[in-house]
Amino acid sequence: MPELPEVEISARLLGAACAGARVESALTPGVNALKTFDPPFSTLQGATIAGVRRRGKLFLVELDGDLTALIHLMSAGRLQLFDARASLRDKTSRMLVRLDDGRELRLREFGTRQRAWVKLLRTPEVEAEETLAALGPEAWPDPPPLRELLAAPRPLYALLRDQHVIAGIGRSWVDEILHAAELSPFKRGSDLDDDEAERLREAMIERLGAAIDHYEHVISLPIPDKLPMPLTVHRRNGEPCPRCSERIEAVFYEDYVMCYCPACQTDGKVMKDRRLSRLLK
Ligand SMILES: [Zn+2]
C-alpha cells in the first residue's frame, strides 16, 4: 500500500521524466476509474505535462492549458511510466496517458477490486476538490505541533492514519513512527504531553524522511510493481525488536496487521483482545 514516502519518490521520478512531454492520447479503460466528466478526459490530448507532485497519498499531474489530473491509488494502485504501450489485455490498466515520444504513463491496480481513481480538473479548481480540501496538514517534511493537532480522545493508531487529521500516513508507516517515538498505538491523542507530542513529531519527520532518502538511492524508472519498503516493525511480528530485542507483537484485523514492541511501547502489555481491535477501527 503506497503511503507518503512511496508516492513522494514516484512523483519525483515521474515528474523529472515526464516534464515537457506531450500527450498523444488519454484513455481510462478502468470501469469507474474516471470520476469526472467535465472537462472530458480526451481534453488531455495535445497538452504538455508540466510536472507531477504529491499531496498526502495523492498524485497531481499538472499540464499546460490549466489542466490537472488528480490520482488516488487507494490500496492497490500504482502510477508507472513505461517505454512501450500497454497491451489492451492488461487488466490492471485504469488510466493510460500516451506520450508522443512513445512512452506511456499508466495507472494500474492490482487485486480484484477497482477502487483507484482519477479526476481531471481545471487547475484553479484543484484546491477546492473535495478529497484535497478535506486533507489535514502534511506529515512530512514539516508537520505542525502535534499536541493540538491530535487532541482528540481517539487512539494514536487511528488518529495518525486519518487523512483528515494529518495527511500521508497509512498502516505501514504508522507502526514505524509509533515505534520510533516509543508510544503505544492505543494511547489517546488527548493524553499526549508536550514531550511525547514533540517526540512523535520528530519520529514522523525522521522515519518518513529516511524512507524517501532510501528510495532516492534504490528506486529508478520504471517504478517497480512492489516497492522494497524499509520497514523494521510493520509485519515483523515474532521477530526481535530492532531497539530492545524483545519480541514484536501484533494485533490482527480482517485484512491487515498492526505491529508494536510491548517493551518499548506499551509498558510490557501485550494487546490481542479482539474487542480492543474493534475499538481501533
Ligand atoms: Zn523494543
Residues whose N, C-alpha, C, O or C-beta is under 5 A from the ligand:
A	BS01	ZN	C241 R243 C244 S245 C261 A263 C264
